[in-house]
Amino acid sequence: MEFDPNVRYLETHEWARKDDDEVIVGISDYAQSTLSDVVYVELPEVGEAISKGDQLGVVESVKAAGDVYAPMSGEVVAVNEALEDAPELVNQSPFGDGWLLRIKPSDPGEWDSLLDVKAYKKATEDEASE
């Protein structure tokens, strides 16, 4: 299981990485491995306003569908269009080419409420033992 120390996490298994004044969002390696082979990704429209904790999309696999939640409030400024033809990128590179979208945060202070890698590892260990 890969954990990226350069991102912050939600307990619902999304990650967020700062990139200048934007935040890149994806799902964690733990999430993609739990879902299995991703076959479809539904994302919001560019320009859509989202609030932290809101459902912003769905990742569907051969096994299940999982909701994707916003790690921060803001405006969607880009979506990963490559996922339309190659949703398996979420499995192959969850922290790289499998990113989902970019947000221009409206409240940068929300970053501090996200889990660091140590807290997220503990959350996944607790979930796996349930």
C-alpha positions as CSV (number, residue, x, y, z in Angstrom):
1,M,0.0,0.0,0.0
2,E,1.4,3.4,-1.0
3,F,1.0,6.4,1.2
4,D,2.2,9.8,-0.2
5,P,3.7,11.9,2.6
6,N,3.3,15.0,0.4
7,V,-0.5,15.1,0.4
8,R,-3.2,15.5,3.0
9,Y,-6.1,13.0,3.3
10,L,-9.8,12.8,4.2
11,E,-11.0,9.8,6.2
12,T,-13.1,9.0,3.2
13,H,-9.9,8.2,1.2
14,E,-9.5,11.3,-1.0
15,W,-6.1,13.1,-1.1
16,A,-5.2,16.7,-1.7
17,R,-1.9,18.2,-2.9
18,K,-1.1,21.9,-3.0
19,D,0.1,23.2,-6.4
20,D,0.7,26.9,-6.2
21,D,-2.8,28.4,-5.5
22,E,-4.7,25.3,-6.5
23,V,-5.3,21.9,-4.9
24,I,-5.1,18.6,-6.9
25,V,-7.5,15.9,-5.7
26,G,-7.5,12.2,-6.2
27,I,-8.4,9.0,-4.3
28,S,-5.8,7.1,-2.3
29,D,-4.0,3.9,-3.1
30,Y,-6.0,2.3,-0.3
31,A,-9.3,3.4,-2.0
32,Q,-8.4,2.3,-5.5
33,S,-7.2,-1.1,-4.2
34,T,-10.4,-1.6,-2.2
35,L,-12.5,-0.7,-5.2
36,S,-10.6,-3.0,-7.6
37,D,-10.5,-2.3,-11.4
38,V,-11.9,1.2,-12.0
39,V,-14.1,1.3,-15.2
40,Y,-15.7,4.7,-15.0
41,V,-15.2,8.1,-13.3
42,E,-17.9,10.8,-12.9
43,L,-16.6,14.2,-12.1
44,P,-18.1,17.7,-11.7
45,E,-18.1,20.4,-14.4
46,V,-15.3,22.9,-14.5
47,G,-16.5,26.1,-12.9
48,E,-18.7,24.3,-10.4
49,A,-18.6,25.5,-6.8
50,I,-18.1,22.8,-4.2
51,S,-18.0,22.8,-0.4
52,K,-15.7,20.7,1.8
53,G,-17.3,17.3,2.4
54,D,-19.8,17.5,-0.5
55,Q,-20.0,14.6,-2.9
56,L,-18.2,15.7,-6.0
57,G,-18.1,12.6,-8.1
58,V,-18.2,8.8,-8.3
59,V,-15.6,6.2,-9.1
60,E,-17.1,3.0,-10.4
61,S,-15.3,-0.3,-10.5
62,V,-16.1,-3.9,-11.5
63,K,-16.8,-4.5,-7.8
64,A,-18.5,-1.4,-6.5
65,A,-19.1,2.3,-6.8
66,G,-17.6,4.8,-4.4
67,D,-18.5,8.4,-3.8
68,V,-15.7,11.0,-4.0
69,Y,-15.9,13.9,-1.5
70,A,-14.4,17.3,-1.7
71,P,-11.4,17.8,0.7
72,M,-11.7,21.6,0.4
73,S,-14.2,24.2,-0.6
74,G,-13.7,26.1,-3.8
75,E,-14.2,26.1,-7.6
76,V,-13.4,23.2,-9.9
77,V,-10.8,24.6,-12.3
78,A,-9.9,21.4,-14.2
79,V,-10.9,17.8,-14.4
80,N,-8.6,14.9,-15.6
81,E,-10.1,14.4,-19.1
82,A,-7.7,11.4,-19.6
83,L,-9.9,9.4,-17.2
84,E,-12.8,9.5,-19.7
85,D,-10.9,7.1,-22.0
86,A,-8.6,5.5,-19.5
87,P,-10.3,5.3,-16.0
88,E,-7.7,2.6,-15.1
89,L,-5.2,5.4,-14.5
90,V,-6.8,5.7,-11.1
91,N,-5.6,2.2,-10.3
92,Q,-2.2,2.4,-12.1
93,S,-1.2,5.8,-10.7
94,P,-3.5,7.1,-7.9
95,F,-1.1,9.9,-6.9
96,G,0.1,10.7,-10.4
97,D,-1.7,10.3,-13.7
98,G,-4.9,9.1,-12.0
99,W,-5.6,12.5,-10.3
100,L,-9.3,13.5,-10.5
101,L,-9.6,17.3,-10.5
102,R,-8.1,20.6,-9.5
103,I,-9.8,23.1,-7.1
104,K,-9.1,26.8,-6.5
105,P,-9.7,26.8,-2.7
106,S,-12.0,29.5,-1.3
107,D,-10.9,28.8,2.3
108,P,-7.2,27.8,2.3
109,G,-7.5,27.3,6.1
110,E,-9.4,24.1,5.5
111,W,-6.1,22.5,4.6
112,D,-5.2,22.3,8.3
113,S,-8.2,20.1,9.0
114,L,-7.0,17.4,6.6
115,L,-5.2,14.3,7.9
116,D,-1.4,14.0,7.5
117,V,0.1,10.7,6.3
118,K,0.6,9.4,9.8
119,A,-3.1,10.0,10.9
120,Y,-4.4,8.6,7.6
121,K,-2.3,5.4,7.9
122,K,-3.8,4.9,11.3
123,A,-7.3,5.5,10.0
124,T,-6.8,2.9,7.3
125,E,-5.4,0.4,9.8
126,D,-8.4,0.9,12.0
127,E,-10.8,0.5,9.1
128,A,-9.1,-2.7,7.9
129,S,-9.3,-4.2,11.4
130,E,-13.1,-3.6,11.6
